Amino acid sequence: MGIDLPTTNYQSDLGQLTFERTAERTLLAERLGFDGALIVEQHGSPVGLFGNAMIGAAWLAGLTQDIKIAAVGPLMSAYSTPVRLAEEIAAVDNASGGRLIVGLPLGIGVQYHAMGVVNPSTARARYREANELLLKSLDSDEPFAWEGDHFNVPYVNLWPKPLQRPRPEIFVPAAGSRETLQLCARYRYVYQAVLVPRATLLRNAETFREACRQEGYESDPSQLALVIPVHVAETDAQARRELEPHLLWRFQNIFRFPFDQSFPPGHVSMNSLRGMMAGGYRSRGNDPGSMDYDELINRGWLIAGSPARVRQQLADTAGELGAGRIIIVTSDTMPSWLEQKWMTMFAEDVMPTFRPPGGRPTWDRERAPAYRTRSEFAARASKSPRPTALMDGRQVDVRTEYLGEELTSFPRT
């Protein structure tokens, strides 16, 4: 399913259902105690119908109360200025009560065909500068000017600031180019490992840890997120019966763009391209779309089976990789009832093994920075500056002037 698939194939009812099921899945994940829900931005094809992950995250934040919401996919290189993205991040973080996580990929090659606003040969340099400007926009408390090779902004002065200070956590989804791993290490981002076979993933993880050492610190397991399909059922055989057709559909159709669409000239460096062809995603012998269920299981492209098997496979895979986070890929074609079944079994029979005693999700153990009640707001705001106005030669507190009492005024300074 490439970017040249005409929209005569689009069915509006199925499109609406995709949005509805995203909402239903997120609400279910919160009820079951998952740590977070992730929404992905894609462009120009049926691979994801959210053209703006920040809008999707704001929508999901409005539907939920506590679960963390990850907006993965804002393409910084496609923004005329990353200051606009900083404004979106701050707004959604405030609207969510400080629950936002942001994923900032360079963007797969097809996005540059679909967006049509950035030269792929300069996208990486533009991304690096955009990253620096974005961070300074989010972190700085003073206005500043920015003059760079790709962006020039006379006044950067972000209002509002993010609720999470200095900023929401940042993930970088990547297949694992050395340049991206070094960037993750330099800024202490989370490396979200995607689209690579297990052997390559293990090498990438070690390369990432070495890059962290070169930056003067040892990486924390929470800086590495494993992305993998997971399915749990009563037995291994039942898991296969439930998952196999949906899994094969996904691997045979999703992200299988023609090579010229996936890698426009200049999109990746020569060293990274050599690495991909030598053992990366869709290199010879490593294309999951050509594998059957058994080979996908044996080569580590998915985890599926009984609760006991899934617990063991997750522990082995995450332990071998050194990953402190697991992002579960859901099926695009699985019926709602079956999705609810496996998610419930996962929450009840697998998740508690990987949680501290009590089984509480991170959002219940680590409170978000937002106030929860107006009483709490009032207690926090007691030391805030009073809003004042000049009335009849007096500077008055606008919150209490309606009382008409002398005590509501104070000498002008």
Summary of the structure (lengths in Angstrom):
residues: 413
radius of gyration: 23.9
end to end distance: 67.5
largest distance: 82.8
contacts: 1238
relative contact order: 0.11
helix: 49%
strand: 15%
